[in-house]
């Protein structure tokens, strides 16, 4: 598995700017199509990880995600 250069991948860079609370990258595995991965930078953010071959689907999943927990919030996050 090799990770592609996100700096030169404009669609990925656009999604990274749109969702700064996620680490987002594109990777290639063998001869398959590229796979897009988003991983939350905070364990309280849901969904924590999304993997798909479709960047539009990745964006849709992250758009439905609740906002990250605020710094003022105390105690454990919601179950899930």
Secondary structure, 3 states (H helix, E strand, C coil): CEECCHHHCHHHHHHHHHCCCEEEEEEECCCCCCEEEEEECCCCCCCCEEEECCHHHHHHHHHCCCCCCCCCCCCCCCCC
